[in-house]
Amino acid sequence: MEHIDPREALTQEDFCELFEQLPLNDEERADVKEIYWGIYSVCLDHPDVSPTDAWLATRNTFIAKEPQVGERVEQLNKK
């Protein structure tokens, strides 16, 4: 994976690739592409929101709404 810098506006492909580092199932991958990309895009379209802030807001929303992914990450880190 090439270096993706969330301080710059992300393409949908790069955005999704950042999430591919997580242990996601097919439904969660689809949600990233459809729901979370939409959230990121709306944030990014606001003139007072930087690409970094758009990424952080979207990432934090994902973490809050998808706690099962965090649990899977913890399980993997214990191994």
Helices and strands as residue ranges (DSSP letters): H 12-19, H 26-31, I 32-36, H 37-45, H 51-65, H 67-78
